[in-house]
Amino acid sequence: MKLTRLVGECDEGECPTIYATDRGTLAVQGGLVTDHGLNIPPHETLAEIPVDLIRKAIRDNLI
C-alpha cells in the first residue's frame, strides 16, 4: 500500500498524521486507544488524533 501524507502535526513521523492511500481510503496515525470498552476485532484498532487535524485537512481541501 502506498501512503501519501496529507496533514500532520510535525514532520518527524511520530505525530498524529492523516494519510491518503492508493486504495482510495485514509490511514490515521495517532495514539493507540486501549481504554474504550468496545469489542474491536483483532485485525482493527482505534487511534486517537486531535480534532484540529481533521479541521486542517478539510480547510486545506485535502479530504
N, CA, C and O atoms as a GROMACS GRO file, in nm:
protein
  252
    1MET      N    1   0.084  -0.117   0.000
    1MET     CA    2   0.000   0.000   0.000
    1MET      C    3   0.089   0.124   0.000
    1MET      O    4   0.186   0.132   0.075
    2LYS      N    5   0.055   0.220  -0.084
    2LYS     CA    6   0.129   0.346  -0.090
    2LYS      C    7   0.053   0.450  -0.008
    2LYS      O    8  -0.068   0.467  -0.024
    3LEU      N    9   0.126   0.520   0.081
    3LEU     CA   10   0.068   0.626   0.164
    3LEU      C   11   0.122   0.761   0.121
    3LEU      O   12   0.241   0.776   0.093
    4THR      N   13   0.033   0.860   0.117
    4THR     CA   14   0.072   0.997   0.089
    4THR      C   15   0.029   1.082   0.208
    4THR      O   16  -0.089   1.087   0.242
    5ARG      N   17   0.125   1.149   0.269
    5ARG     CA   18   0.095   1.233   0.386
    5ARG      C   19   0.009   1.350   0.343
    5ARG      O   20   0.045   1.425   0.252
    6LEU      N   21  -0.106   1.367   0.409
    6LEU     CA   22  -0.193   1.480   0.380
    6LEU      C   23  -0.171   1.593   0.480
    6LEU      O   24  -0.150   1.708   0.441
    7VAL      N   25  -0.177   1.560   0.607
    7VAL     CA   26  -0.163   1.661   0.711
    7VAL      C   27  -0.114   1.594   0.838
    7VAL      O   28  -0.152   1.481   0.870
    8GLY      N   29  -0.028   1.665   0.910
    8GLY     CA   30   0.025   1.612   1.036
    8GLY      C   31   0.065   1.726   1.126
    8GLY      O   32   0.072   1.842   1.084
    9GLU      N   33   0.093   1.693   1.251
    9GLU     CA   34   0.128   1.796   1.348
    9GLU      C   35   0.278   1.820   1.357
    9GLU      O   36   0.321   1.916   1.422
   10CYS      N   37   0.358   1.736   1.295
   10CYS     CA   38   0.502   1.760   1.292
   10CYS      C   39   0.560   1.684   1.173
   10CYS      O   40   0.489   1.609   1.105
   11ASP      N   41   0.686   1.702   1.148
   11ASP     CA   42   0.749   1.640   1.031
   11ASP      C   43   0.841   1.523   1.067
   11ASP      O   44   0.903   1.466   0.978
   12GLU      N   45   0.851   1.486   1.195
   12GLU     CA   46   0.941   1.380   1.234
   12GLU      C   47   0.884   1.240   1.213
   12GLU      O   48   0.957   1.142   1.226
   13GLY      N   49   0.754   1.228   1.181
   13GLY     CA   50   0.695   1.098   1.156
   13GLY      C   51   0.641   1.028   1.278
   13GLY      O   52   0.593   0.915   1.268
   14GLU      N   53   0.647   1.090   1.395
   14GLU     CA   54   0.598   1.028   1.518
   14GLU      C   55   0.486   1.109   1.580
   14GLU      O   56   0.472   1.111   1.702
   15CYS      N   57   0.406   1.175   1.499
   15CYS     CA   58   0.298   1.260   1.547
   15CYS      C   59   0.168   1.222   1.476
   15CYS      O   60   0.172   1.155   1.373
   16PRO      N   61   0.054   1.265   1.531
   16PRO     CA   62  -0.073   1.238   1.462
   16PRO      C   63  -0.068   1.286   1.318
   16PRO      O   64  -0.030   1.400   1.290
   17THR      N   65  -0.106   1.198   1.226
   17THR     CA   66  -0.098   1.228   1.084
   17THR      C   67  -0.212   1.159   1.011
   17THR      O   68  -0.254   1.051   1.050
   18ILE      N   69  -0.261   1.222   0.904
   18ILE     CA   70  -0.359   1.161   0.817
   18ILE      C   71  -0.293   1.137   0.682
   18ILE      O   72  -0.230   1.227   0.626
   19TYR      N   73  -0.308   1.015   0.631
   19TYR     CA   74  -0.251   0.976   0.503
   19TYR      C   75  -0.362   0.936   0.407
   19TYR      O   76  -0.465   0.883   0.450
   20ALA      N   77  -0.342   0.960   0.279
   20ALA     CA   78  -0.428   0.904   0.174
   20ALA      C   79  -0.359   0.777   0.126
   20ALA      O   80  -0.236   0.772   0.116
   21THR      N   81  -0.438   0.675   0.096
   21THR     CA   82  -0.380   0.551   0.044
   21THR      C   83  -0.406   0.542  -0.106
   21THR      O   84  -0.489   0.615  -0.160
   22ASP      N   85  -0.335   0.454  -0.171
   22ASP     CA   86  -0.357   0.431  -0.313
   22ASP      C   87  -0.480   0.343  -0.338
   22ASP      O   88  -0.507   0.304  -0.452
   23ARG      N   89  -0.554   0.312  -0.231
   23ARG     CA   90  -0.677   0.233  -0.242
   23ARG      C   91  -0.802   0.320  -0.227
   23ARG      O   92  -0.913   0.269  -0.220
   24GLY      N   93  -0.782   0.454  -0.222
   24GLY     CA   94  -0.895   0.544  -0.208
   24GLY      C   95  -0.948   0.554  -0.066
   24GLY      O   96  -1.064   0.588  -0.045
   25THR      N   97  -0.864   0.522   0.032
   25THR     CA   98  -0.903   0.529   0.172
   25THR      C   99  -0.807   0.621   0.247
   25THR      O  100  -0.711   0.672   0.190
   26LEU      N  101  -0.834   0.642   0.374
   26LEU     CA  102  -0.746   0.720   0.460
   26LEU      C  103  -0.686   0.629   0.566
   26LEU      O  104  -0.751   0.534   0.611
   27ALA      N  105  -0.564   0.658   0.605
   27ALA     CA  106  -0.499   0.590   0.717
   27ALA      C  107  -0.463   0.698   0.819
   27ALA      O  108  -0.419   0.807   0.783
   28VAL      N  109  -0.483   0.667   0.946
   28VAL     CA  110  -0.461   0.765   1.052
   28VAL      C  111  -0.354   0.713   1.147
   28VAL      O  112  -0.361   0.599   1.194
   29GLN      N  113  -0.256   0.796   1.174
   29GLN     CA  114  -0.152   0.765   1.272
   29GLN      C  115  -0.182   0.847   1.396
   29GLN      O  116  -0.196   0.970   1.387
   30GLY      N  117  -0.192   0.782   1.509
   30GLY     CA  118  -0.222   0.852   1.633
   30GLY      C  119  -0.193   0.762   1.751
   30GLY      O  120  -0.136   0.654   1.738
   31GLY      N  121  -0.234   0.810   1.867
   31GLY     CA  122  -0.214   0.733   1.988
   31GLY      C  123  -0.310   0.615   1.995
   31GLY      O  124  -0.428   0.630   1.964
   32LEU      N  125  -0.260   0.500   2.036
   32LEU     CA  126  -0.340   0.380   2.048
   32LEU      C  127  -0.439   0.397   2.163
   32LEU      O  128  -0.399   0.430   2.274
   33VAL      N  129  -0.568   0.375   2.136
   33VAL     CA  130  -0.672   0.385   2.238
   33VAL      C  131  -0.698   0.245   2.293
   33VAL      O  132  -0.736   0.155   2.218
   34THR      N  133  -0.677   0.227   2.422
   34THR     CA  134  -0.694   0.094   2.482
   34THR      C  135  -0.805   0.090   2.586
   34THR      O  136  -0.851  -0.019   2.621
   35ASP      N  137  -0.849   0.203   2.636
   35ASP     CA  138  -0.949   0.206   2.744
   35ASP      C  139  -1.088   0.242   2.692
   35ASP      O  140  -1.158   0.322   2.754
   36HIS      N  141  -1.128   0.183   2.579
   36HIS     CA  142  -1.253   0.221   2.513
   36HIS      C  143  -1.372   0.134   2.553
   36HIS      O  144  -1.486   0.179   2.540
   37GLY      N  145  -1.351   0.015   2.599
   37GLY     CA  146  -1.459  -0.074   2.639
   37GLY      C  147  -1.537  -0.133   2.522
   37GLY      O  148  -1.642  -0.193   2.543
   38LEU      N  149  -1.488  -0.117   2.400
   38LEU     CA  150  -1.554  -0.171   2.283
   38LEU      C  151  -1.500  -0.309   2.248
   38LEU      O  152  -1.391  -0.347   2.291
   39ASN      N  153  -1.577  -0.384   2.171
   39ASN     CA  154  -1.533  -0.514   2.123
   39ASN      C  155  -1.477  -0.496   1.982
   39ASN      O  156  -1.549  -0.512   1.883
   40ILE      N  157  -1.348  -0.464   1.972
   40ILE     CA  158  -1.282  -0.438   1.845
   40ILE      C  159  -1.221  -0.568   1.793
   40ILE      O  160  -1.151  -0.636   1.867
   41PRO      N  161  -1.247  -0.604   1.666
   41PRO     CA  162  -1.187  -0.725   1.611
   41PRO      C  163  -1.034  -0.719   1.618
   41PRO      O  164  -0.976  -0.610   1.613
   42PRO      N  165  -0.969  -0.834   1.628
   42PRO     CA  166  -0.822  -0.837   1.640
   42PRO      C  167  -0.748  -0.769   1.525
   42PRO      O  168  -0.636  -0.722   1.545
   43HIS      N  169  -0.808  -0.762   1.406
   43HIS     CA  170  -0.738  -0.703   1.291
   43HIS      C  171  -0.763  -0.551   1.281
   43HIS      O  172  -0.717  -0.488   1.186
   44GLU      N  173  -0.834  -0.493   1.380
   44GLU     CA  174  -0.861  -0.349   1.380
   44GLU      C  175  -0.809  -0.287   1.510
   44GLU      O  176  -0.781  -0.357   1.607
   45THR      N  177  -0.797  -0.154   1.509
   45THR     CA  178  -0.757  -0.082   1.628
   45THR      C  179  -0.819   0.057   1.625
   45THR      O  180  -0.873   0.098   1.522
   46LEU      N  181  -0.813   0.128   1.733
   46LEU     CA  182  -0.857   0.267   1.739
   46LEU      C  183  -0.736   0.355   1.760
   46LEU      O  184  -0.650   0.325   1.843
   47ALA      N  185  -0.729   0.464   1.685
   47ALA     CA  186  -0.622   0.563   1.702
   47ALA      C  187  -0.686   0.696   1.735
   47ALA      O  188  -0.788   0.733   1.676
   48GLU      N  189  -0.627   0.769   1.827
   48GLU     CA  190  -0.679   0.898   1.868
   48GLU      C  191  -0.594   1.009   1.806
   48GLU      O  192  -0.471   1.008   1.815
   49ILE      N  193  -0.662   1.105   1.743
   49ILE     CA  194  -0.594   1.220   1.684
   49ILE      C  195  -0.669   1.346   1.724
   49ILE      O  196  -0.787   1.338   1.759
   50PRO      N  197  -0.605   1.461   1.720
   50PRO     CA  198  -0.671   1.586   1.755
   50PRO      C  199  -0.776   1.624   1.651
   50PRO      O  200  -0.755   1.605   1.531
   51VAL      N  201  -0.888   1.677   1.696
   51VAL     CA  202  -0.994   1.725   1.606
   51VAL      C  203  -0.938   1.832   1.512
   51VAL      O  204  -0.978   1.839   1.396
   52ASP      N  205  -0.848   1.915   1.561
   52ASP     CA  206  -0.790   2.021   1.478
   52ASP      C  207  -0.719   1.966   1.355
   52ASP      O  208  -0.708   2.034   1.254
   53LEU      N  209  -0.669   1.843   1.362
   53LEU     CA  210  -0.603   1.782   1.247
   53LEU      C  211  -0.705   1.757   1.136
   53LEU      O  212  -0.676   1.780   1.018
   54ILE      N  213  -0.823   1.710   1.172
   54ILE     CA  214  -0.931   1.690   1.074
   54ILE      C  215  -0.975   1.825   1.017
   54ILE      O  216  -0.995   1.839   0.897
   55ARG      N  217  -0.991   1.923   1.105
   55ARG     CA  218  -1.030   2.057   1.058
   55ARG      C  219  -0.931   2.114   0.959
   55ARG      O  220  -0.970   2.174   0.858
   56LYS      N  221  -0.802   2.097   0.987
   56LYS     CA  222  -0.700   2.149   0.896
   56LYS      C  223  -0.706   2.077   0.761
   56LYS      O  224  -0.695   2.141   0.657
   57ALA      N  225  -0.724   1.946   0.763
   57ALA     CA  226  -0.733   1.870   0.638
   57ALA      C  227  -0.852   1.916   0.554
   57ALA      O  228  -0.842   1.927   0.432
   58ILE      N  229  -0.964   1.942   0.620
   58ILE     CA  230  -1.083   1.988   0.549
   58ILE      C  231  -1.063   2.132   0.499
   58ILE      O  232  -1.094   2.163   0.384
   59ARG      N  233  -1.011   2.217   0.584
   59ARG     CA  234  -0.989   2.357   0.547
   59ARG      C  235  -0.894   2.368   0.428
   59ARG      O  236  -0.911   2.455   0.342
   60ASP      N  237  -0.794   2.281   0.423
   60ASP     CA  238  -0.696   2.283   0.314
   60ASP      C  239  -0.740   2.199   0.195
   60ASP      O  240  -0.661   2.176   0.103
   61ASN      N  241  -0.867   2.154   0.194
   61ASN     CA  242  -0.923   2.073   0.084
   61ASN      C  243  -0.843   1.946   0.059
   61ASN      O  244  -0.828   1.905  -0.056
   62LEU      N  245  -0.792   1.883   0.163
   62LEU     CA  246  -0.713   1.762   0.147
   62LEU      C  247  -0.801   1.637   0.153
   62LEU      O  248  -0.765   1.533   0.097
   63ILE      N  249  -0.915   1.648   0.221
   63ILE     CA  250  -1.010   1.536   0.227
   63ILE      C  251  -1.150   1.589   0.205
   63ILE      O  252  -1.246   1.512   0.206
   0.00000   0.00000   0.00000
